[in-house]
Amino acid sequence: MSSNSTQLNCLIVDDEPLAQDVIALHISRVPSLILVGRCNNAMEAFEALHKHRIDLLFLDINMPVISGLHFLRSLKEPPAVILTTAYTEYAFDGYELDVVDYLLKPVSFERFLKAVNKASAQPALVTGSATVVPGTLAVPTAQQAGTASAEKNYFFIKADGKLVKVNHADIRFIEGMKDYLKIHFTDGTSLVTHHTMKAMEDQLPASKFIRVHKSYIVALNAIASIAGNLIVLNSGREEIPLGSSYRDAVLAVVS
């Protein structure tokens, strides 16, 4: 991007201060980019979009309460968006939402510049006619945040060197194994992928799945009964531990 290009107002949304610092440093090195603000979560970003004209949004995917993808889906007319994340699994979602680019952390300046050049080529930004009209934030709580992805009943995840389509209806439960997850399906098969429990929890609709333990997410329709600190699945063969810190939330949902 040349120094005489149209200046773009930028907003960083990321709950990690160091990640914010990296993007802010990159922005400072490009004369045509103006950093308008830095936000730690979706609620702060929503307010910033109301107060300022934002042309380009650097949006982290994995954030507490409301993920970047849920936040993006809640905006009626979002600005140009460059997603930032440490996980490759969300690439399909990003392109489905028509984002400009998808940056993997740690973000190098060369890769950042390539994404910015793509953004500067967007028709609305080239003509200087970009407008931001944020919609009503429809997902104010963590549980409600899951409903934003309810329209889509599947996701793609990387496994065995390829992107695999996983239908929500085919999942019985998900088991955390350190840096990996094991997805157990209704037909008795399973799939292992490099992913985090938090990222998976954000990705799944809360109307169909619930976190019951630090290492387990269960499909609500797979629960047969709850006895003490054990969740019995409807096959009768599997028992999932119910974590004490999750018990009240689980009981509230199933009751």
C-alpha positions in Angstrom: 0.0 0.0 0.0 1.5 3.3 -1.0 1.6 6.3 1.3 -0.8 8.3 -0.9 -3.5 5.7 -0.6 -6.8 6.6 1.0 -6.4 6.6 4.8 -8.2 3.8 6.6 -9.5 4.1 10.2 -8.6 0.8 12.0 -9.9 -0.8 15.1 -8.2 -3.7 16.9 -10.4 -6.2 18.9 -8.4 -8.8 20.9 -8.4 -9.9 24.5 -4.6 -10.4 24.5 -2.6 -7.2 25.1 0.5 -8.6 23.4 -1.5 -9.5 20.3 -2.9 -6.0 20.3 0.6 -4.6 20.5 1.8 -6.5 17.5 -1.1 -5.3 15.3 -0.8 -1.8 16.6 3.0 -1.8 15.8 2.3 -3.0 12.2 -0.4 -0.3 11.8 2.0 2.4 12.9 4.4 1.3 10.1 1.8 2.0 7.4 1.2 5.7 6.8 -2.2 5.2 5.2 -3.5 3.3 8.3 -4.9 5.2 11.4 -5.4 3.3 14.6 -8.6 4.6 16.1 -8.9 2.3 19.1 -8.1 -1.0 20.8 -10.8 -3.1 22.4 -10.5 -6.1 24.7 -13.9 -7.7 23.9 -16.9 -7.5 21.6 -18.9 -5.2 23.8 -16.2 -2.6 23.7 -15.9 -3.0 20.0 -19.6 -2.5 19.5 -19.4 0.8 21.4 -16.4 1.9 19.3 -18.2 1.2 16.1 -21.0 3.5 17.2 -18.6 6.3 18.1 -16.2 6.2 15.2 -16.1 5.6 11.5 -14.2 2.3 11.1 -13.0 1.2 7.7 -10.9 -1.8 8.8 -11.5 -4.1 11.7 -8.7 -6.5 13.0 -10.8 -9.0 14.9 -9.7 -11.8 17.1 -11.8 -15.0 17.0 -11.2 -16.4 20.4 -12.5 -14.0 23.0 -14.5 -14.5 26.3 -18.3 -14.4 26.4 -18.8 -13.4 22.7 -16.4 -14.8 20.1 -15.3 -12.7 17.2 -17.3 -14.8 14.8 -20.5 -14.3 16.8 -19.8 -10.6 17.1 -19.2 -10.3 13.3 -22.5 -12.1 12.6 -24.4 -9.7 14.8 -23.4 -6.6 12.7 -25.7 -5.6 9.9 -23.1 -3.8 7.8 -19.7 -4.5 9.2 -16.5 -2.7 7.9 -13.9 -4.6 6.1 -12.6 -7.3 8.5 -9.3 -9.1 8.9 -9.6 -12.0 11.3 -6.7 -12.8 13.6 -6.4 -16.1 15.5 -3.9 -18.8 16.6 -6.1 -21.6 15.1 -6.5 -22.6 11.5 -9.8 -24.4 12.1 -11.8 -21.2 11.6 -10.6 -20.4 8.1 -13.8 -21.7 6.5 -16.0 -19.7 8.8 -14.0 -16.6 8.0 -14.4 -16.9 4.2 -18.1 -17.8 4.6 -18.5 -14.4 6.4 -16.8 -12.7 3.5 -13.8 -11.4 5.5 -10.9 -9.7 3.7 -8.3 -12.1 5.1 -7.4 -14.5 7.8 -4.1 -13.9 9.8 -2.5 -16.6 11.9 -0.7 -15.5 15.1 2.0 -14.5 15.5 1.4 -12.1 12.6 4.5 -11.1 10.6 4.6 -7.6 9.1 4.9 -9.1 5.6 1.8 -11.1 6.0 0.0 -8.2 7.7 0.9 -5.9 4.7 -0.5 -8.4 2.3 -3.8 -8.5 4.1 -4.0 -4.7 4.3 -3.3 -4.5 0.5 -6.2 -6.8 -0.1 -8.4 -4.6 2.1 -7.3 -1.5 0.3 -8.5 -3.1 -2.9 -12.1 -3.5 -1.6 -14.4 -1.4 -3.8 -16.0 0.5 -0.9 -12.6 1.5 0.5 -11.1 2.4 -2.8 -14.0 4.9 -3.5 -13.9 6.1 0.1 -17.6 5.2 0.5 -17.2 2.7 3.3 -19.9 3.1 6.0 -20.4 1.3 9.2 -23.9 0.7 10.5 -23.7 -1.7 13.5 -26.7 -3.7 14.2 -28.1 -4.5 17.6 -25.8 -6.8 19.5 -28.1 -9.8 19.8 -25.9 -12.1 21.9 -25.2 -10.3 25.3 -24.5 -13.5 27.3 -22.3 -16.5 26.8 -25.2 -18.9 26.4 -27.0 -16.6 24.0 -23.8 -16.2 22.0 -24.1 -19.8 20.8 -27.4 -19.1 19.1 -25.6 -17.0 16.5 -24.3 -20.1 14.9 -27.6 -22.0 15.2 -28.4 -21.1 11.5 -25.6 -23.4 10.4 -25.8 -27.0 11.5 -22.2 -28.0 10.7 -18.6 -26.8 10.8 -15.4 -27.7 9.1 -12.4 -28.8 11.2 -8.9 -29.8 10.3 -8.0 -33.5 10.8 -5.6 -35.8 9.0 -4.3 -33.0 6.9 -7.7 -32.0 5.4 -10.8 -30.0 6.3 -13.5 -32.4 7.4 -17.2 -31.4 7.6 -18.8 -32.3 10.9 -22.6 -32.1 11.3 -23.9 -31.0 14.8 -26.5 -33.8 14.7 -23.7 -36.5 14.4 -21.9 -35.4 17.6 -22.5 -37.3 20.9 -19.7 -35.7 23.0 -16.3 -34.1 22.7 -13.4 -35.1 24.9 -10.4 -32.9 25.6 -6.9 -34.5 25.5 -4.3 -31.9 26.3 -3.7 -30.0 22.9 -6.2 -32.2 21.0 -9.9 -33.0 21.0 -11.6 -36.3 20.3 -15.0 -35.9 18.7 -17.2 -38.9 19.4 -20.0 -39.5 16.8 -23.4 -41.2 17.1 -22.3 -44.0 14.8 -19.5 -45.0 17.2 -16.6 -43.5 15.2 -14.4 -40.6 16.4 -12.1 -37.9 15.0 -9.0 -36.4 16.6 -8.1 -32.8 15.9 -5.7 -30.2 17.2 -8.1 -27.8 18.8 -8.9 -26.2 22.2 -12.0 -26.9 24.3 -12.7 -23.1 24.6 -12.6 -22.6 20.8 -14.9 -25.6 20.3 -17.3 -24.4 22.9 -17.5 -21.0 21.2 -18.1 -22.7 17.9 -21.0 -24.9 18.9 -24.6 -23.6 19.5 -25.5 -23.4 23.2 -29.0 -24.6 22.3 -27.6 -28.0 21.3 -24.4 -28.5 23.3 -23.1 -27.8 26.9 -19.8 -27.8 28.6 -20.1 -30.2 31.5 -16.5 -30.6 32.6 -13.1 -29.0 31.8 -12.5 -31.9 29.4 -16.0 -32.6 28.1 -18.7 -31.0 25.9 -21.9 -33.1 25.5 -24.8 -32.9 23.0 -27.9 -32.1 25.0 -30.0 -34.7 23.1 -27.4 -37.4 24.1 -28.0 -37.0 27.8 -30.2 -39.8 29.3 -29.8 -39.0 33.0 -27.7 -37.3 35.6 -26.7 -39.2 38.8 -24.6 -37.4 41.3 -21.5 -36.3 39.4 -22.0 -38.5 36.4 -23.9 -37.9 33.2 -25.2 -41.1 31.6 -25.6 -40.9 27.8 -28.6 -42.4 26.1 -26.7 -45.4 24.9 -26.3 -46.4 28.5 -22.7 -47.4 27.8 -21.0 -44.1 28.5 -20.7 -42.0 31.6 -19.3 -38.5 31.5 -18.0 -36.7 34.6 -19.9 -33.6 35.7 -17.5 -31.0 37.0 -18.5 -29.2 40.2 -18.0 -25.8 38.6 -20.3 -26.7 35.7 -23.0 -28.5 37.7 -25.3 -25.5 38.4 -25.3 -24.4 34.7 -25.9 -28.0 33.5 -28.8 -28.6 35.9 -30.3 -25.2 35.0 -30.3 -26.1 31.3 -31.6 -29.7 31.6 -34.3 -28.7 34.0 
